[in-house]
Amino acid sequence: MILAPNRQQLLSGNKVFAYLLLPLLLISCVAFKKTKKVEWPADEEIVEVKPEKVVEKSVIAKPKVDAKDEETLVYSTVLFKGEEFRVPQHKHNFDIAVLLPFHTDASNRSMDKRRADVMLEYYQGIKIAINQARQLGSTFTVHFYDTDNDTSKLKTILKNPVMDKVDLILGPTSEDQVKIAAYFARERKIPLLSPFTTMSNLWGNNPYLFNLQPSDAMQALVFLDYFKKYHGSEKLLIIRDGQSFDKSFGEALVAECNKQSINFTSVKYDQYAKWSNFLGPDKTVVLLTAKDKRKTKLDNVVTGLQSKAANVTLVGPEEWLDYANASYDQWQKVNITLMSTNKAQVMNYETKHVIENYRLNYNDDPSKYTFMGHDQMLFAFEALDAFGSHFPLFLEGKSIDYANTTISLTKSATCFQNKFLQLYKLENNELRAVE
């Protein structure tokens, strides 16, 4: 076992949002500076998570059958997130492998150090989830492996005999590594949760690969569900600026509009355009794909829409809230609505739990990566505890809420995707989640 260096480096905490004056939002990390030493995971560290209490499993009796058929005929009644399920009887001791680039060696490039900081924040979220998992009825053994973001090292880890016996894999991160690990998992029928990288271009169907980050295509689907539910009779105008967000989400949205035969207009952003000319007398949803740091494009569009403000809903990415000189009054006139995959921007019960535990341990506020580590690992614990290896059969199409994300597994042609996107309206200087 190789112990990791303790760098005592301060985490960035939550990004300092421009909208911190909004009463329901998270408190700025500036008020919470880290004073305790940072604990790093060790290379090939093992953590045992034992239940604090034994949960009784009610078993429905079935006739005696051959051992190979017994699991499909003997069921337990399981309560999961307030809903009862009849689940094939399964074991309640699990091994989970976490494969992440912790970069536990002391000599790293600057990019490796930044990646290591992110992994530390993610790992700290895992530790909070581990404490919560002790309330479950199962025992978990979590194996941490440092991939060092190296495919050769990943292959060495996968040759470890322990890996053939694990019940679930969390990680790795890069696309090349996920492909290698996904093939390994499919051959051994081990669920693999991809925490960061969203995979779609695989060599074939892999029902053991789960993308926990919502892809652009999944976010486009959710946005169009919202559009049809709340604005079904209105026009849709997409203003595209050709930059990174537009090339990812914008292209996915246009493709899905065409696939669903949704009538929309797509125009290129022009700083001199009079945007009211594109609207007409009808109500219109205007989606602007711009994320420019100076917010020039957003200001131009908001100004151009003022004459038609009563008939406009302006939609854009959550990054608009980062602007230090946000014009809330002007934004609200055009019914600004924001798209986000981070629910923790508005406090909920689980969010509060994570924040309180993180502050208690680190005197800081958690970053989005801490929330990711918490939510994704807690999902792994809870899914295995309730359903064992059968969890995809019971959770596909269900929406499972966590502190900063909702996991809604949807089977695509190649693997499982998380169909999730949260929309927020800005009203009276407060963010309100659109249900």
C-alpha positions as CSV (number, residue, x, y, z in Angstrom):
1,M,0.0,0.0,0.0
2,I,1.4,3.4,-1.0
3,L,0.4,6.3,1.3
4,A,-0.6,9.5,-0.5
5,P,1.1,12.7,0.2
6,N,-0.8,15.2,2.4
7,R,-0.5,18.4,0.5
8,Q,-2.7,20.5,2.8
9,Q,-3.8,22.5,-0.2
10,L,-7.0,24.5,0.2
11,L,-10.0,23.5,-1.9
12,S,-11.8,26.0,-4.0
13,G,-15.1,25.2,-2.4
14,N,-18.3,26.4,-4.2
15,K,-17.7,28.9,-6.9
16,V,-18.7,32.3,-5.8
17,F,-22.0,32.9,-7.5
18,A,-23.0,36.4,-8.5
19,Y,-26.5,35.7,-7.2
20,L,-25.5,35.0,-3.6
21,L,-27.9,37.6,-2.3
22,L,-30.8,35.4,-3.4
23,P,-32.1,34.1,-0.1
24,L,-32.5,30.4,-1.0
25,L,-29.0,29.9,-2.4
26,L,-25.9,28.4,-0.9
27,I,-23.7,30.5,1.4
28,S,-20.4,31.8,-0.2
29,C,-17.4,29.7,0.5
30,V,-15.5,32.8,1.3
31,A,-16.9,32.6,4.8
32,F,-15.5,29.1,5.4
33,K,-11.8,28.7,5.0
34,K,-10.3,25.3,5.5
35,T,-8.2,24.9,8.7
36,K,-7.9,21.2,9.0
37,K,-5.4,19.0,7.2
38,V,-6.6,17.5,3.9
39,E,-6.8,13.7,4.0
40,W,-5.9,12.0,0.8
41,P,-6.9,8.5,-0.1
42,A,-4.1,5.9,-0.2
43,D,-3.2,4.0,-3.3
44,E,-5.1,0.7,-3.1
45,E,-6.9,1.8,0.1
46,I,-9.7,-0.5,1.5
47,V,-12.6,0.9,3.5
48,E,-15.1,-1.4,5.2
49,V,-18.6,0.0,5.6
50,K,-20.6,-2.0,8.2
51,P,-24.2,-1.3,9.1
52,E,-25.0,0.3,12.4
53,K,-28.2,-1.7,12.6
54,V,-29.5,-4.9,11.0
55,V,-32.4,-4.4,8.7
56,E,-34.9,-7.2,8.6
57,K,-35.7,-8.6,5.2
58,S,-39.2,-10.0,4.8
59,V,-39.1,-13.0,2.5
60,I,-42.1,-14.4,0.6
61,A,-42.0,-18.2,0.7
62,K,-41.8,-20.1,-2.5
63,P,-41.6,-23.9,-3.3
64,K,-38.2,-25.5,-3.1
65,V,-36.5,-25.5,-6.5
66,D,-33.1,-26.1,-8.0
67,A,-30.4,-23.8,-6.7
68,K,-29.9,-22.2,-10.1
69,D,-33.5,-21.2,-10.2
70,E,-33.9,-20.2,-6.6
71,E,-33.0,-16.6,-6.9
72,T,-35.7,-15.9,-9.5
73,L,-38.4,-17.4,-7.3
74,V,-37.6,-16.2,-3.8
75,Y,-38.4,-12.6,-3.2
76,S,-38.0,-9.9,-0.6
77,T,-40.2,-6.9,-0.1
78,V,-38.0,-3.9,-0.2
79,L,-38.9,-0.3,0.6
80,F,-36.8,2.1,-1.6
81,K,-37.4,5.8,-1.6
82,G,-40.9,5.4,-0.2
83,E,-42.0,2.7,-2.8
84,E,-42.3,-1.0,-2.2
85,F,-40.7,-3.5,-4.6
86,R,-40.7,-7.3,-4.8
87,V,-37.1,-8.1,-5.4
88,P,-35.2,-11.4,-6.0
89,Q,-33.4,-12.4,-2.9
90,H,-29.8,-11.3,-3.0
91,K,-26.7,-11.0,-0.8
92,H,-26.1,-8.1,1.5
93,N,-22.3,-7.9,1.5
94,F,-20.7,-6.1,-1.5
95,D,-17.3,-5.1,-2.9
96,I,-17.0,-1.9,-4.8
97,A,-14.0,-0.8,-6.7
98,V,-13.3,3.0,-7.1
99,L,-10.9,3.7,-10.0
100,L,-9.9,7.3,-10.2
101,P,-6.8,9.4,-11.0
102,F,-5.9,10.5,-7.5
103,H,-2.3,11.0,-8.6
104,T,-0.9,9.8,-5.2
105,D,2.7,10.2,-6.4
106,A,4.5,13.4,-5.4
107,S,5.7,14.5,-8.9
108,N,2.9,15.6,-11.2
109,R,2.4,18.0,-14.0
110,S,0.2,21.0,-13.3
111,M,-2.7,19.4,-15.1
112,D,-2.3,16.3,-12.9
113,K,-2.3,18.4,-9.8
114,R,-5.5,20.1,-10.8
115,R,-7.0,16.8,-11.6
116,A,-5.9,15.5,-8.2
117,D,-7.5,18.4,-6.5
118,V,-10.8,17.6,-8.2
119,M,-10.5,13.9,-7.3
120,L,-9.8,14.9,-3.7
121,E,-13.1,16.9,-3.6
122,Y,-14.9,14.0,-5.1
123,Y,-13.3,11.6,-2.6
124,Q,-14.4,13.8,0.3
125,G,-18.0,13.5,-1.0
126,I,-17.6,9.7,-1.1
127,K,-16.5,9.8,2.6
128,I,-19.8,11.6,3.5
129,A,-21.7,9.0,1.6
130,I,-19.9,6.2,3.4
131,N,-21.1,7.5,6.7
132,Q,-24.6,7.6,5.5
133,A,-24.3,4.0,4.1
134,R,-23.8,2.7,7.7
135,Q,-27.6,3.2,8.1
136,L,-28.3,0.6,5.4
137,G,-28.6,-3.1,6.1
138,S,-25.7,-4.2,3.9
139,T,-21.9,-4.4,4.4
140,F,-19.7,-2.7,1.8
141,T,-16.0,-3.1,1.2
142,V,-14.8,-0.2,-0.9
143,H,-11.4,-0.6,-2.8
144,F,-9.8,2.6,-3.9
145,Y,-7.3,2.4,-6.8
146,D,-5.3,5.2,-8.3
147,T,-5.4,5.0,-12.1
148,D,-3.0,8.0,-12.4
149,N,-5.0,8.7,-15.6
150,D,-2.8,6.1,-17.3
151,T,-4.4,3.3,-19.4
152,S,-1.4,1.0,-18.7
153,K,-1.9,1.4,-14.9
154,L,-5.6,0.8,-15.3
155,K,-4.9,-2.5,-17.2
156,T,-2.6,-3.5,-14.3
157,I,-5.4,-2.8,-11.8
158,L,-7.9,-4.7,-13.8
159,K,-5.6,-7.8,-13.7
160,N,-5.9,-7.8,-9.9
161,P,-7.9,-10.9,-8.9
162,V,-10.0,-8.8,-6.6
163,M,-11.5,-7.0,-9.6
164,D,-13.0,-10.2,-11.0
165,K,-15.1,-10.5,-7.8
166,V,-16.3,-6.9,-7.2
167,D,-20.0,-6.2,-7.4
168,L,-19.7,-2.7,-8.9
169,I,-17.1,-0.3,-10.4
170,L,-17.1,3.5,-10.0
171,G,-14.8,5.1,-12.6
172,P,-12.5,5.6,-14.3
173,T,-12.6,9.1,-16.0
174,S,-11.1,9.5,-19.4
175,E,-12.9,8.1,-22.5
176,D,-10.0,5.7,-23.4
177,Q,-10.0,4.3,-19.8
178,V,-13.8,4.0,-19.6
179,K,-13.8,2.0,-22.9
180,I,-11.3,-0.4,-21.4
181,A,-13.1,-0.7,-18.1
182,A,-16.5,-1.0,-19.8
183,Y,-15.3,-4.0,-21.8
184,F,-13.9,-5.6,-18.7
185,A,-17.2,-5.0,-16.9
186,R,-19.4,-6.3,-19.7
187,E,-17.4,-9.6,-19.9
188,R,-17.8,-10.2,-16.2
189,K,-21.4,-8.7,-15.9
190,I,-20.2,-6.1,-13.4
191,P,-22.1,-2.7,-13.3
192,L,-19.8,0.2,-14.1
193,L,-20.8,3.7,-13.2
194,S,-19.0,6.3,-15.2
195,P,-18.8,9.4,-12.9
196,F,-17.5,12.1,-15.3
197,T,-17.2,10.9,-18.9
198,T,-20.4,10.4,-20.9
199,M,-20.0,7.5,-23.3
200,S,-22.2,6.9,-26.4
201,N,-19.9,5.7,-29.1
202,L,-19.2,2.1,-28.1
203,W,-18.6,-1.0,-30.1
204,G,-22.0,-2.4,-29.3
205,N,-24.6,-2.8,-26.6
206,N,-23.3,-2.7,-23.1
207,P,-26.1,-2.9,-20.5
208,Y,-23.5,-2.9,-17.7
209,L,-22.3,0.7,-18.4
210,F,-24.1,3.6,-16.7
211,N,-23.3,7.2,-17.5
212,L,-24.2,9.2,-14.4
213,Q,-23.4,12.6,-15.9
214,P,-26.3,13.7,-18.2
215,S,-25.1,13.9,-21.8
216,D,-26.0,16.8,-24.1
217,A,-28.5,14.5,-25.8
218,M,-30.2,13.7,-22.6
219,Q,-30.3,17.3,-21.5
220,A,-31.9,18.2,-24.8
221,L,-34.6,15.6,-24.3
222,V,-35.4,17.0,-20.9
223,F,-35.5,20.6,-22.2
224,L,-37.9,19.6,-25.0
225,D,-40.1,17.8,-22.4
226,Y,-40.2,21.1,-20.5
227,F,-40.9,23.1,-23.7
228,K,-43.8,20.9,-24.7
229,K,-45.3,20.9,-21.2
230,Y,-45.1,24.6,-20.5
231,H,-44.8,26.2,-23.9
232,G,-46.2,23.7,-26.3
233,S,-48.2,26.3,-28.3
234,E,-45.3,28.8,-28.5
235,K,-42.5,29.3,-30.9
236,L,-39.0,28.2,-30.3
237,L,-36.1,30.4,-31.4
238,I,-32.5,29.1,-30.9
239,I,-29.8,31.8,-31.0
240,R,-26.4,30.1,-31.6
241,D,-23.0,31.6,-31.1
242,G,-20.9,28.7,-32.5
243,Q,-18.8,28.4,-29.3
244,S,-18.2,25.3,-27.1
245,F,-21.6,25.1,-25.4
246,D,-23.4,25.7,-28.7
247,K,-21.4,22.9,-30.4
248,S,-22.3,20.5,-27.6
249,F,-25.8,21.2,-26.2
250,G,-26.9,23.5,-29.1
251,E,-26.2,20.8,-31.7
252,A,-27.8,18.1,-29.6
253,L,-30.9,20.3,-29.2
254,V,-31.2,21.0,-32.9
255,A,-30.8,17.3,-33.7
256,E,-33.5,16.3,-31.2
257,C,-35.9,19.0,-32.5
258,N,-35.5,17.6,-36.0
259,K,-35.9,14.1,-34.7
260,Q,-39.2,15.0,-32.9
261,S,-40.4,17.2,-35.8
262,I,-40.6,20.3,-33.5
263,N,-41.0,23.5,-35.3
264,F,-38.2,25.9,-34.4
265,T,-36.0,28.7,-35.9
266,S,-32.3,28.6,-35.5
267,V,-30.3,31.8,-36.1
268,K,-26.7,32.8,-35.8
269,Y,-25.9,35.3,-33.1
270,D,-25.2,38.8,-34.4
271,Q,-24.4,41.7,-32.1
272,Y,-26.2,44.1,-34.4
273,A,-29.4,42.1,-34.8
274,K,-32.7,43.5,-33.7
275,W,-34.0,40.3,-32.0
276,S,-37.6,41.6,-31.7
277,N,-37.8,41.2,-35.4
278,F,-37.6,37.4,-35.1
279,L,-40.5,37.2,-32.6
280,G,-43.7,38.4,-34.2
281,P,-46.9,38.7,-32.2
282,D,-46.9,35.3,-30.7
283,K,-45.3,34.1,-27.5
284,T,-41.7,32.7,-28.0
285,V,-39.2,30.7,-26.1
286,V,-35.7,32.2,-26.9
287,L,-32.8,29.9,-26.1
288,L,-29.4,31.6,-26.2
289,T,-26.4,29.2,-26.2
290,A,-23.8,31.9,-25.3
291,K,-21.5,31.5,-22.3
292,D,-19.2,34.4,-23.0
293,K,-17.4,35.6,-19.8
294,R,-18.1,39.3,-20.4
295,K,-21.8,38.6,-20.9
296,T,-21.9,40.9,-23.9
297,K,-24.0,38.5,-25.9
298,L,-26.5,38.0,-23.1
299,D,-26.8,41.8,-22.5
300,N,-27.4,42.4,-26.3
301,V,-30.1,39.8,-26.5
302,V,-31.8,40.9,-23.3
303,T,-31.8,44.5,-24.5
304,G,-33.1,43.5,-27.9
305,L,-36.0,41.5,-26.4
306,Q,-37.3,44.3,-24.1
307,S,-39.9,45.6,-26.5
308,K,-41.5,42.1,-26.6
309,A,-40.7,41.1,-23.0
310,A,-44.3,40.2,-22.1
311,N,-44.3,37.5,-24.8
312,V,-40.7,36.1,-24.2
313,T,-39.2,33.4,-22.1
314,L,-35.4,33.6,-22.4
315,V,-33.5,30.4,-21.6
316,G,-29.8,29.8,-21.1
317,P,-27.1,28.0,-19.2
318,E,-26.6,28.3,-15.4
319,E,-23.2,30.0,-16.0
320,W,-25.1,33.2,-16.5
321,L,-25.4,33.4,-12.7
322,D,-21.6,33.7,-12.5
323,Y,-21.7,37.3,-13.8
324,A,-20.6,39.7,-11.1
325,N,-22.8,42.5,-12.5
326,A,-25.9,40.6,-13.2
327,S,-28.9,42.7,-14.2
328,Y,-31.6,40.9,-12.3
329,D,-34.4,43.4,-13.0
330,Q,-33.8,43.3,-16.7
331,W,-33.5,39.5,-16.7
332,Q,-36.8,39.1,-14.9
333,K,-38.6,41.2,-17.5
334,V,-37.8,38.6,-20.2
335,N,-38.8,35.7,-17.8
336,I,-35.3,34.3,-17.7
337,T,-35.1,30.6,-17.1
338,L,-31.8,28.7,-16.5
339,M,-30.7,25.2,-17.3
340,S,-28.6,23.3,-14.8
341,T,-27.4,19.9,-13.8
342,N,-26.6,21.2,-10.3
343,K,-29.6,21.1,-8.0
344,A,-27.6,22.3,-5.0
345,Q,-27.8,25.8,-6.2
346,V,-31.2,25.9,-4.4
347,M,-31.2,24.3,-0.9
348,N,-32.9,21.0,-0.4
349,Y,-32.9,18.6,2.6
350,E,-30.1,16.4,1.2
351,T,-28.1,19.4,0.1
352,K,-28.2,20.8,3.7
353,H,-27.0,17.4,5.0
354,V,-24.0,17.4,2.8
355,I,-23.1,21.0,3.5
356,E,-23.4,20.6,7.3
357,N,-21.2,17.4,7.3
358,Y,-18.6,19.0,5.0
359,R,-18.3,22.2,7.1
360,L,-18.0,20.0,10.2
361,N,-15.1,18.2,8.8
362,Y,-13.4,20.8,6.6
363,N,-14.6,24.2,7.7
364,D,-15.4,24.9,4.0
365,D,-18.3,24.6,1.6
366,P,-18.4,21.6,-0.7
367,S,-17.7,22.0,-4.4
368,K,-19.8,20.5,-7.2
369,Y,-17.3,17.6,-7.3
370,T,-17.9,16.9,-3.6
371,F,-21.6,16.7,-4.3
372,M,-20.9,14.4,-7.3
373,G,-18.8,12.0,-5.1
374,H,-21.5,12.0,-2.5
375,D,-24.5,11.5,-4.8
376,Q,-22.9,8.9,-7.1
377,M,-21.5,6.7,-4.3
378,L,-24.7,6.9,-2.2
379,F,-26.6,5.8,-5.3
380,A,-24.3,2.8,-5.6
381,F,-24.7,1.9,-1.9
382,E,-28.5,2.3,-1.9
383,A,-29.1,0.5,-5.3
384,L,-27.0,-2.5,-4.3
385,D,-28.5,-2.6,-0.8
386,A,-32.1,-2.7,-2.1
387,F,-31.8,-4.6,-5.4
388,G,-28.4,-6.2,-5.6
389,S,-27.2,-6.8,-9.2
390,H,-30.8,-6.5,-10.3
391,F,-31.0,-2.7,-9.7
392,P,-31.3,-1.7,-13.4
393,L,-34.5,-3.8,-13.8
394,F,-36.2,-1.8,-11.0
395,L,-34.7,1.7,-11.4
396,E,-34.9,2.2,-15.2
397,G,-37.2,5.1,-15.8
398,K,-37.4,6.1,-12.1
399,S,-36.2,9.5,-10.9
400,I,-34.0,9.2,-7.8
401,D,-33.3,12.5,-6.1
402,Y,-30.0,13.2,-4.4
403,A,-28.3,16.4,-3.0
404,N,-27.1,17.8,-6.3
405,T,-28.5,15.5,-9.0
406,T,-31.3,13.3,-10.0
407,I,-30.5,9.9,-11.4
408,S,-33.0,8.8,-14.0
409,L,-31.6,5.8,-15.9
410,T,-32.7,5.5,-19.5
411,K,-31.5,2.7,-21.7
412,S,-30.0,3.9,-25.0
413,A,-28.9,1.7,-27.9
414,T,-25.4,1.2,-26.3
415,C,-25.7,1.7,-22.6
416,F,-27.6,3.5,-19.8
417,Q,-27.8,7.2,-19.7
418,N,-28.9,9.6,-17.0
419,K,-31.8,11.7,-18.3
420,F,-31.6,14.8,-16.1
421,L,-31.7,18.6,-16.4
422,Q,-33.1,21.0,-13.8
423,L,-34.7,24.3,-15.0
424,Y,-35.0,27.4,-12.7
425,K,-37.0,30.5,-13.1
426,L,-35.8,33.8,-11.7
427,E,-38.7,35.5,-9.9
428,N,-38.6,38.3,-7.3
429,N,-34.8,37.8,-7.1
430,E,-35.1,34.2,-6.2
431,L,-34.5,31.0,-8.1
432,R,-37.5,28.7,-8.2
433,A,-37.2,25.2,-9.5
434,V,-39.5,24.3,-12.4
435,E,-41.0,20.9,-11.4
